[in-house]
Every structure is written in C-alpha cells, then in structure tokens.
Amino acid sequence: MNSSIPAFWAVVPAAGVGARMAADRPKQYLQLGGRTILEHSLGCFLEHPALKGLVVSLAVDDPYWPGLPCASDSRIQRVDGGAERSGSVLNALLHLHALGADDDDWVLVHDAARPNLSRDDLDKLLSELADDPVGGLLAVPARDTLKRIDKHGRVVETVDRSVIWQAYTPQMFRLGPLHRALADSLVADALITDEASAMEWAGLAPRLIEGRSDNLKVTRPEDLEWLRQRWANRP
C-alpha cells in the first residue's frame, strides 16, 4: 500500500427508495453485472487495504440487505437510516464513535447508487487529501452550457461554467468536524444536500479533487442502462 494513503472508515447511506427509477425495489438493489448496485458501491472500499471498517445506513424494514453475501462481512456494520441523507450519515458517524473511532480519523461517505468508483480515483482522493486541514470530495468540471431560470422556466442568465463543478462521492472529512457540522446544521434546519455542504455551512472550504466522469450516480433508468451497456462491453 502507498505510504501516503491514510487509513479510513467508509460510510454508505443506503436508506433511500429511489422513486425516480420507478422500479419494484430501491435502486441500490437493482442488478448490474450480476450483482446489486449496492454491492458494487461497497466493493471498491472492501477491496482496499487501508479500510478500517464500513458502516451502511439502511431502512429499518429493509428486506433485501440480509440476502446479500456482503451482509455477513465482519467489516461491515449496519445502522438505521434517517429520513434524509444527513440523518443517515449522522447515525453512521455516531456508530463510529461507539466503535472507538477517533475524531481525527478520516471518514469517506459514498453514495449507495454510485457503483462505478475506480480504485485510481479512490487512491487519488485519499493521497491528495491525506494532510489537508479540511478534507474534500471527488468532483467533475461542468461540461455543458448552464442556464439559470426563473419560476416560469425562462432563462435569466447563462452561468459561467468555468467555476462550476459537479459534486461526486466519496466525500472525505475528519470524523469529529463532520459530525459537528452535520449535527449543528440539522439543529439550525439548514439546507444540507451532501457532507461538503454541511462543512461549508460550518464555515470551512472543502477541496475539490477531479475524478472520472463515469463515476455517475444511478438516478434514472437511462443511467443504469448506460452502465449495463458499458459493463457488457468490458474485456
């Protein structure tokens, strides 16, 4: 293992239902290449030698998780998810504290429906942020022309895309600061869409690490179809 890569914990919030997929089960349990999306999303971490442990946040009545082979992996801890992503992540962080994790330990939070994370991107994130005072996240520069619209759907302005990036995961922060940022922002009823936005709300500036654009999140049926075609053409 590269000595510049720090040991880390992983957290995967997986309590969502993925309504936009219009499937018969939560999208993280749909099949991709012979395994569920969730298994692929966990796999890149489980295969990494620097992993200290992984916490997955699941719906209380989730009937699918117990049937997965990885459910019996001793490195994975299950906790109940919250009503929103931030609550699911916070529950996982509380569990890490209960396991004896230190406030200075690195925690990587990854989307349950982002199954195409490459080992190269994971190592790049870990090595480049190893000594960072704040932490950061994988991201991709915006490619297309961006428009800001009004409430009627009409263009108000064209946004300068050179300063716009798409936020991806994993997002990598120290356990203590991330826990405090999420807990305080929830109390304040702040709009928090990911871990980086909680850190921003706390007055910190996460660093962006450019990753691969194919580390996409499965949100709509066409996303899954694109991945299935890509995986079918793998050598």
C-alpha positions as a printed Julia matrix, in Angstrom:
235×3 Matrix{Float64}:
   0.0     0.0     0.0
   1.19    3.52   -0.81
   2.5     5.05    2.43
   0.86    8.4     1.56
  -2.6     6.84    1.68
  -4.18    7.13    5.15
  -6.33    4.55    6.88
 -10.01    5.43    6.69
 -13.57    4.49    7.61
 -16.31    4.33    4.98
 -19.96    5.31    5.37
 -22.62    4.44    2.79
 -26.12    5.89    3.34
 -28.5     3.43    1.68
 -31.92    4.06    3.21
 -33.43    5.8     0.17
 -36.11    4.36   -2.1
 -35.06    5.94   -5.42
 -38.57    6.84   -6.57
 -37.4     8.28   -9.91
 -36.27    4.81  -11.01
 -39.89    3.58  -10.89
 -38.6     0.09  -10.01
 -40.05   -2.67   -7.82
 -37.34   -2.14   -5.19
 -34.94    0.56   -4.03
 -32.48    1.37   -6.81
 -29.45    0.23   -4.8
 -30.79   -3.33   -5.07
 -31.2    -3.38   -8.84
 -28.87   -5.68  -10.75
 -25.72   -4.6   -12.57
 -23.24   -7.11  -13.94
 -24.51  -10.0   -11.81
 -24.53   -8.09   -8.51
 -26.62   -5.35   -6.97
 -25.67   -1.71   -7.38
 -25.05   -1.53   -3.63
 -22.6    -4.43   -3.73
 -20.6    -2.66   -6.41
 -20.68    0.6    -4.44
 -19.32   -1.17   -1.35
 -16.82   -3.27   -3.27
 -14.21   -0.62   -4.02
 -13.86    0.05   -0.28
 -13.92   -3.58    0.83
 -11.08   -4.33   -1.58
  -8.91   -1.5    -0.2
  -6.18   -2.43    2.32
  -6.47    0.91    4.16
 -10.13    0.36    5.13
 -10.67    0.3     8.91
 -14.35   -0.57    8.67
 -17.57    0.33    6.88
 -20.97    1.44    8.15
 -24.04    1.16    5.95
 -27.24    3.03    6.9
 -30.35    1.11    5.88
 -34.1     1.48    6.16
 -35.35   -0.15    9.37
 -37.53   -2.61    7.47
 -35.08   -3.25    4.59
 -35.79   -6.83    3.43
 -33.07   -7.01    0.77
 -29.84   -6.45    2.69
 -29.83   -9.75    4.65
 -29.8   -11.7     1.39
 -26.6   -10.15    0.08
 -23.33  -12.1     0.55
 -21.62   -8.99    1.95
 -24.19   -8.7     4.74
 -22.17  -11.23    6.73
 -18.83   -9.43    6.2
 -17.44   -8.68    9.66
 -16.01   -5.36    8.45
 -19.49   -4.0     7.74
 -21.72   -2.57   10.48
 -25.41   -1.86    9.87
 -27.26    1.11   11.4
 -30.74    2.52   10.9
 -31.02    5.25    8.32
 -32.69    8.61    8.81
 -35.47   10.36    6.94
 -32.85   12.25    4.91
 -29.28   11.55    3.81
 -27.83   13.79    6.52
 -29.62   11.82    9.23
 -28.38    8.52    7.83
 -24.8     9.76    7.74
 -25.07   11.21   11.24
 -26.32    7.87   12.61
 -23.33    6.15   11.0
 -20.9     8.66   12.5
 -22.4     8.15   15.95
 -21.85    4.42   15.47
 -18.21    5.0    14.53
 -17.76    6.91   17.78
 -19.29    3.96   19.62
 -16.8     1.65   17.9
 -13.94    3.76   19.28
 -13.1     5.79   16.19
 -11.14    8.98   16.87
 -12.3    12.49   15.97
  -9.23   12.84   13.73
  -9.96    9.67   11.75
 -10.77   10.11    8.09
 -14.29    9.14    7.01
 -15.29    8.67    3.37
 -19.01    8.99    2.61
 -20.12    7.4    -0.65
 -23.45    7.2    -2.45
 -25.11    3.78   -2.36
 -26.1     4.19   -6.03
 -22.68    5.22   -7.34
 -21.3     1.79   -8.35
 -18.56    2.75  -10.81
 -15.96    4.29   -8.48
 -12.49    3.41   -9.73
  -9.64    2.37   -7.46
  -7.48    5.04   -9.09
  -9.96    7.77   -8.12
 -10.24    6.42   -4.58
  -6.46    6.37   -4.14
  -6.16    9.85   -5.67
  -8.68   11.26   -3.22
  -7.01    9.58   -0.24
  -3.45   10.59   -1.15
  -4.19   14.2    -2.14
  -6.27   14.91    0.97
  -4.18   12.92    3.45
  -2.75   16.06    5.08
  -5.48   18.51    4.17
  -6.79   20.56    7.12
 -10.4    20.35    5.93
 -10.89   17.44    3.51
 -12.77   17.4     0.25
 -14.51   15.4    -2.41
 -14.31   13.99   -5.89
 -15.83   16.32   -8.46
 -16.01   16.9   -12.21
 -15.91   20.26  -14.06
 -19.17   21.22  -15.74
 -19.04   20.44  -19.46
 -22.26   21.9   -20.81
 -23.56   25.44  -21.03
 -25.5    26.2   -17.85
 -28.64   28.36  -17.6
 -30.3    29.98  -14.6
 -34.09   30.14  -14.97
 -36.98   31.97  -13.33
 -40.12   30.41  -11.86
 -41.69   30.3   -15.32
 -38.87   28.22  -16.79
 -37.39   31.09  -18.81
 -33.67   31.8   -18.95
 -32.46   34.6   -16.68
 -28.76   34.25  -17.4
 -26.03   31.96  -18.69
 -23.8    30.83  -15.84
 -20.01   30.87  -16.16
 -19.33   27.15  -16.27
 -15.59   27.58  -15.71
 -16.24   27.96  -11.98
 -18.93   25.27  -11.72
 -18.17   21.68  -10.74
 -20.42   18.68  -10.21
 -20.04   17.2    -6.73
 -19.43   13.44   -6.69
 -18.54   10.99   -3.95
 -16.66    9.81   -1.96
 -16.51   12.9     0.21
 -13.66   12.75    2.73
 -13.62   14.57    6.07
 -12.41   14.04    9.62
 -14.94   12.3    11.86
 -15.19   14.98   14.56
 -15.63   18.07   12.36
 -18.07   16.29   10.03
 -20.13   15.04   12.97
 -20.34   18.54   14.45
 -21.16   20.18   11.13
 -23.98   17.75   10.37
 -25.44   17.86   13.88
 -25.33   21.67   14.1
 -26.77   22.17   10.62
 -29.67   19.83   11.4
 -30.46   21.78   14.56
 -30.35   25.0    12.53
 -32.61   23.46    9.85
 -30.04   24.43    7.21
 -30.31   23.14    3.64
 -27.77   20.31    3.51
 -27.55   18.19    0.36
 -24.22   16.45    0.97
 -21.4    16.32    3.51
 -19.47   19.1     1.78
 -22.44   21.47    2.11
 -22.51   20.79    5.86
 -18.83   21.65    6.1
 -19.41   24.78    4.01
 -22.26   25.77    6.32
 -19.79   25.42    9.22
 -17.52   27.98    7.54
 -15.0    25.57    6.0
 -13.87   25.26    2.37
 -13.61   21.65    1.13
 -11.12   20.94   -1.64
 -12.24   19.53   -4.98
 -10.3    16.59   -6.44
 -11.03   15.98  -10.12
 -12.26   12.45  -10.74
 -13.61   10.4   -13.6
 -16.9    11.48  -15.13
 -18.11    7.86  -15.38
 -18.36    7.67  -11.57
 -22.0     8.54  -12.07
 -24.89    8.17   -9.64
 -27.76    5.99  -10.81
 -30.8     8.26  -10.6
 -32.9     7.44  -13.66
 -33.41    4.27  -15.72
 -31.16    5.57  -18.5
 -28.25    5.85  -16.05
 -28.49    2.17  -15.22
 -28.88    1.23  -18.88
 -25.74    3.2   -19.75
 -23.77    1.37  -17.07
 -25.14   -2.01  -18.14
 -24.03   -1.41  -21.72
 -20.63   -0.21  -20.54
 -20.14   -3.25  -18.31
 -21.31   -5.61  -21.04
 -18.5    -4.32  -23.28
 -15.76   -4.77  -20.69
 -12.95   -7.09  -21.85
